């Protein structure tokens, strides 16, 4: 299972949604990740990715990206539960 660095230490990536985005010629993706710490705590991380590498920083989603997120949550039950209860 892939790992992610968090302020609380390393966590496993349990589920991930990648939302492809484009501005002009620039292509990148916003990521929504369900993480789990070694103690079993679940975290949700929003990030953006360029060249396949997740990066921290502000993540901006357009209304059309939120529609992609809603559709993607149907295939990611863990993330859906974490975000929507």
N, C-alpha and C positions, 0 to 999 in steps of 0.2 A: 504494500500500500504506500502511495506517495506521501511524503511528509511536507509540512509547511512550518516555517518559523513564525512564532507569535510572541507578543510581549510576555506571555505566560509560559514560554518554552515551546518545544517541538510538539506538533500535533499531526495526527494522521488526517489526510483528506478522504472523507467518507463519500461525499458526493460533490460534483462540480457542474455548474451550468456555465457555458461559455456563450456570451452574446456578441456575435460579430458586429463591428461598427466600422463606419467609413466616413471620413471627412475629406472631400476632394480626393486626392490620391493616397492619403494616409489611411492605412488599415490597422486596426487593433481590435481587441476584444475586452469587454467587461466580464469579470468572473464573479460568480456567487458560489462560495464554497462552504460546505458543511464540514467542520473540523471536529476532531475528538482528541482530547488530551489523554495521556497515559492513565489518568485517574478517572476517565470516563466522562469528563465534562464536555459538553458540546458547545461549539462556538460557530458563529456565522461570520465569514469574512467577505467583504467586497473589495475587489482589486481590479486592476486593468492589466492587460498583457500585451506586450510587443515582442515579436520574434519568439513567441511561445514561453516567455518568462514573466511570471506574475510580479507586479510591482505595486508598491504601496503608493498612496496618494489619493487625491480626490477622484471619485468615480461619478461621472455624469451620465444619466440615462435620459433619453428622449422618450416621449410617449410611445413611440413605436417600439423602443427597446423594452419598455415595461410590458407591452403586449407579448413580446418574445419571452420575457421572464415568466409571465403568467402561464403561457403554453408550456414552457420548459419545466415548470414546477409540477405539472401533471406526470412527468417522467422521473421526478426526483422527490419521492415521498418524504424522505428525511428532511430535506430543505423546506419543503412545503409545511411540514409540521413545525419546524423551528421558526419559520417566518410568520405563519398564519395561525398557529395554535391548534 
